[in-house]
Every structure is written in C-alpha cells, then in structure tokens.
Amino acid sequence: MKIAVSGSIATDHLMSFPGRFTDQLIADQLHKVSLSFLVDDLVLRRGGVAANICFGLAQLGLRPVLLGAVGADFADYRSWLERHGVDCDSVHVSEIAHTSRFVCTTDTDMNQIASFYAGAMSESRNIELAPVAARVGGLDLVLISASDPEAMLRQSAECRQRGYAFAADPSQQLARMDGPELAALIDGADYLMTNEYEKSLLQNKTGLTDAQLLEKVKIRITTLAKDGVEIEGRDFAPIRVPVAREMKAFDPTGVGDGFRAGFLAGLSWGLGLERSAQVGCLMATLVLESFGGQEYEVRPDVFAKRMAESYGDAAGDEVRVHLGQ
C-alpha cells in the first residue's frame, strides 16, 4: 500500500514545567492572563505531524512518501528520515523561509501549552499530488494532516478530482479554519481522524451533527486519550479499542501521530479496523514512553509481545507476521 502523508515538518522545542498549569489560573481573571513558567529543561527534537507519522510508518516496515515544505536548514533532518526509511523526494524546499518550529511546555498532568511558527510550511500549497503519484507508481491513500490551510483544501480537492482515497486529519488547524473550509476539507474522505475535543470543535464550527458528519465521510476515528479510540461508520456498530499497556509515561508530544502511523500500517497490512486501531494504540504508547515524536524504536519481537499483552495472543501473532517475525 503506497501512502503519502501531507502535513507539517518542524523542529520541536520541548520544555517541562514541574507543576500544574491549572494551579496558576484564576477563574475570574482568565480574560487577562499574563503568565511565565520557569521550566526545568529544554530539549530540541525532530517533529511535525507529517514527519512523525512517516517515521512511525517506516518503523513498521512501510516506505511512506512525505509531503511538506521546509527550509534550507532541512538537510540533517532529511538525512535522518531517509536513513529510517522515509521517502523525502517530494518535499518542497523553500528558498526564503526556515523550517517550521513547534514550541511546547508540558506540565506534570501532561497538559500542554504550545505555539507553532509556520515558516516554510505556507509553501506546501504549491505541492501537487499527481506528480507524486506518477513518480511512485500510484497512491493508495493520502493522509492530509495539519499544514497550510490552503494546501490542505487544495489537496483534498485534488484527491476528489483524481479519485485518490484520502484521510482528513485537520487537528491543529481546526482553530485556524472556518466552518465552510472544514466542511470542504473533509467532504468525501475515506477516514476522518480527530481527538475528542477536535471532534466537538469540528462539529461546532461546521454545524454538522454526528449523522451529518458520517454522511460526508466513510469512517470516523476519534482518539479518546486514556479511554482509547472509537471508530464509527455508516454500516457497522461503533468499535471501541482500549489503550495499550504502558510502562511509564514521559511526554505526550506526537502520541496522536504515533496512533495514526500504527492505524495506517494496520490498514496497509490488510488488518481490520479494530486490529489496526490496536496497532495504533500501541504505537501511541511507544511515543508516550519516549521524549519526542521520533525518539522510539519498534523492535518486532518486543512489539508483537506487547500486542499480545494488551490485546491477546491472536493480536500478537497476527502482527508478528507483518513485522517479519
């Protein structure tokens, strides 16, 4: 299965606050918040949703195509991704802007306050899908994740025009896009991927009910943090998948990207929706147990064992086959 992932490519600046953000907020003063948090550390990591997802897919043995725009400072990052199995030949390099920056502080409750500088990402609207499909011999699925809003709209329109199956994953850009834009983005998507809050925000902005959303997309996947994942479609009963067992949580940055990588890998392997979501949940757990979105390693024997521990021996055996074990 040939998968292209369009979205942000960024450098993550990750900090830890040894307290709770909520303890610093005064309910009747939220209209004039002015806070500074003294953090314990600063770590620079490779990130961006599209790059994180592609890294995860490559860890599971696929060769995903990364689509996004970067600056001339991308050379080292490109080398890292290519060395780990990601196809970067369709990444657009800006002549004037730097690669995007994500700056995030996480508290002890795993709550986050973050900012994102777009930089070169605005030029991703210049990326056409047809030349990519021609280069790699066709595209089975295009994941349209958070990027330049105009790029997201153009690429979903191109998918509909050319008949490419696509997944809509607006995530961080839900705050930037208005209702009509979001409705246009998701229209005709094979998969709609959000977390629980994003789902509510999407419905609030578009004015669409649950039933109306499912008229626009084939399958809706909603991640529910510690409560796992819910999968809904027009022709089957909702599927609930619990989270995978974790050893120790370190940092939630990129957890959703890990889930998407695992879920798409499962689909690529021909697994059902439930099993694919289980693979996604275990990938999310691996990210949660590391510091950053690309600081983990999928060891096939360990991965299959942890699948069995979380979801039963049949799950472990089925995944083991696709991991070459």
Residue pairs with C-beta under 8 A, 6 or more apart in sequence:
1 62
1 140
1 141
1 267
1 268
2 65
2 136
2 137
2 138
2 139
2 140
2 141
3 57
3 62
3 64
3 65
3 139
3 140
3 141
3 142
3 143
3 264
3 268
4 64
4 65
4 66
4 67
4 90
4 129
4 132
4 136
4 139
4 141
4 142
4 143
5 50
5 53
5 54
5 57
5 64
5 65
5 66
5 67
5 142
5 143
5 145
6 50
6 67
6 68
6 124
6 127
6 142
6 143
6 144
6 145
6 147
6 151
6 152
6 155
7 48
7 49
7 50
7 51
7 53
7 67
7 68
7 143
7 144
7 145
7 146
7 147
7 169
8 48
8 49
8 50
8 51
8 68
8 100
8 102
8 116
8 121
8 145
8 146
8 147
9 48
9 50
9 51
9 66
9 68
9 69
9 70
9 74
9 77
9 91
9 99
9 100
9 121
10 47
10 48
10 51
10 99
10 100
10 101
10 102
10 116
10 121
11 44
11 45
11 46
11 47
11 77
11 99
11 100
11 101
11 102
12 44
12 45
12 46
12 47
12 102
12 104
12 253
12 292
12 293
13 42
13 43
13 44
13 101
13 102
13 103
13 104
14 42
14 43
14 44
14 45
14 104
14 106
14 251
14 253
14 291
14 292
15 39
15 40
15 41
15 42
15 43
15 103
15 104
15 105
15 106
16 39
16 40
16 41
16 105
16 106
16 107
16 251
17 37
17 38
17 39
17 40
17 105
17 106
17 107
17 108
18 40
18 108
19 37
19 107
19 108
20 107
20 108
20 109
20 111
21 37
21 107
21 109
21 111
21 113
22 109
22 111
24 35
24 37
25 33
37 105
37 113
39 105
43 291
43 292
45 253
45 291
45 292
45 293
45 294
45 295
46 55
46 77
46 80
46 81
46 292
46 293
46 294
47 102
47 253
47 254
47 292
47 293
47 294
48 68
48 100
48 102
49 145
49 146
49 169
49 171
49 172
49 256
49 257
50 66
50 67
50 68
50 143
50 145
50 147
51 66
51 68
51 77
51 81
51 86
51 293
51 294
52 254
52 257
52 258
52 261
52 293
52 294
53 64
53 143
53 145
53 257
53 260
53 261
53 264
54 64
54 65
54 66
54 81
54 86
54 261
55 81
55 84
55 86
55 261
55 293
55 294
56 257
56 258
56 260
56 261
56 262
56 265
56 283
56 287
57 64
57 86
57 261
57 264
57 265
58 64
58 81
58 84
58 85
58 86
59 84
59 85
59 261
59 296
59 297
59 298
60 261
60 262
60 265
60 279
60 283
60 298
60 322
60 323
61 85
61 265
61 322
61 323
61 324
62 85
62 265
62 268
63 85
63 86
63 87
64 86
64 87
65 87
65 89
65 90
65 132
65 136
65 139
66 81
66 86
66 87
66 88
66 90
66 91
67 90
67 91
67 124
67 127
67 129
67 132
68 91
68 92
68 121
68 124
68 127
68 147
69 91
69 92
69 93
69 94
69 120
69 121
69 122
69 123
69 124
69 126
69 127
69 148
70 77
70 78
70 91
70 92
70 93
70 94
70 99
70 100
70 120
71 93
71 94
71 97
71 98
71 99
71 119
71 120
72 93
72 94
72 95
73 98
73 99
74 91
74 93
74 99
77 99
78 88
78 91
80 294
81 88
82 88
87 136
89 135
90 127
90 131
90 132
90 135
92 120
92 123
92 124
92 126
92 127
93 120
94 119
94 120
94 123
97 119
97 120
97 122
97 123
98 119
98 120
99 119
99 120
100 116
100 117
100 118
100 119
100 120
100 121
101 116
101 117
101 119
102 114
102 115
102 116
102 117
103 114
103 115
103 116
103 117
104 112
104 113
104 114
104 115
104 253
105 112
105 113
105 114
106 112
106 251
106 252
106 253
110 249
110 252
112 252
112 253
116 172
118 148
121 147
121 148
122 148
123 148
124 147
124 148
124 151
125 148
125 150
125 151
125 154
126 151
127 151
127 155
128 158
129 139
129 142
129 155
129 158
129 159
129 162
129 164
130 158
130 162
132 139
133 139
133 162
133 164
139 164
140 165
140 268
141 164
141 165
141 166
141 167
141 190
141 264
141 267
142 155
142 159
142 164
142 165
142 166
142 167
143 166
143 167
143 169
143 260
143 264
144 152
144 155
144 156
144 159
144 166
144 167
144 168
144 169
144 185
145 169
145 170
145 171
145 260
146 152
146 169
146 170
146 171
146 172
146 173
147 173
149 173
149 176
149 177
149 181
152 170
152 173
152 177
152 185
153 181
153 184
153 185
155 166
156 166
156 168
156 184
156 185
156 186
156 187
156 188
156 189
157 184
158 164
159 165
159 166
159 188
160 187
160 188
165 190
166 188
166 189
166 190
166 191
167 189
167 190
167 191
167 192
167 193
167 264
168 185
168 186
168 189
168 191
168 192
168 193
168 217
169 192
169 193
169 194
169 260
170 177
170 182
170 185
170 186
170 194
170 198
170 202
171 193
171 194
171 195
171 198
171 256
174 182
174 194
174 198
174 201
174 202
174 205
175 201
177 185
177 205
178 205
179 205
179 206
179 207
180 206
182 202
182 205
182 206
183 206
183 208
183 216
186 192
186 202
186 213
186 216
186 217
187 216
188 216
188 217
189 216
189 217
189 218
190 217
190 218
190 219
191 217
191 218
191 219
191 220
191 221
192 213
192 216
192 217
192 219
192 220
192 221
193 221
193 223
193 260
194 202
194 220
194 221
194 222
194 223
195 222
195 223
195 224
195 225
195 256
196 222
196 223
196 224
196 225
199 220
199 222
202 208
202 213
203 209
203 210
203 213
206 213
208 216
210 232
213 220
214 220
214 232
214 233
214 234
215 234
218 233
218 234
219 231
219 232
219 233
219 273
220 231
220 232
220 233
221 229
221 230
221 231
221 263
221 277
222 229
222 230
222 231
222 232
223 229
223 256
223 259
223 284
224 230
226 243
227 242
227 243
228 240
228 241
228 242
228 243
228 281
229 240
229 241
229 259
229 277
229 280
229 281
230 238
230 239
230 240
230 241
231 238
231 239
231 240
231 241
231 273
231 274
231 277
232 238
232 239
239 273
239 274
239 277
241 274
241 277
241 278
241 281
242 281
242 310
243 281
243 284
243 285
244 278
244 281
244 282
244 284
244 285
244 306
244 307
244 310
244 311
245 285
245 306
245 309
245 310
246 285
246 288
246 289
247 289
248 289
249 288
249 289
250 288
250 289
250 290
250 291
251 288
251 290
251 291
251 292
252 288
253 287
253 291
253 292
253 293
254 287
254 292
254 293
254 294
255 284
255 287
255 288
256 284
257 287
257 293
258 280
258 283
258 284
258 285
258 286
258 287
258 288
258 293
258 296
259 280
259 281
259 283
259 284
260 280
261 280
261 283
262 276
262 279
262 280
262 281
262 282
262 283
262 284
263 276
263 277
263 279
263 280
264 276
265 276
265 279
265 283
265 322
266 275
266 276
266 277
266 278
266 279
266 280
267 276
269 276
269 322
271 279
271 318
271 322
275 315
275 318
275 319
278 307
278 310
278 311
278 315
279 307
279 319
281 310
282 303
282 306
282 307
282 310
283 298
285 306
286 296
286 298
287 293
287 296
289 296
290 296
298 323
300 320
300 323
300 324
300 325
301 325
303 319
303 323
304 316
304 317
304 319
304 320
304 323
304 325
305 316
307 315
307 316
307 319
307 320
308 315
308 316
308 317
309 316
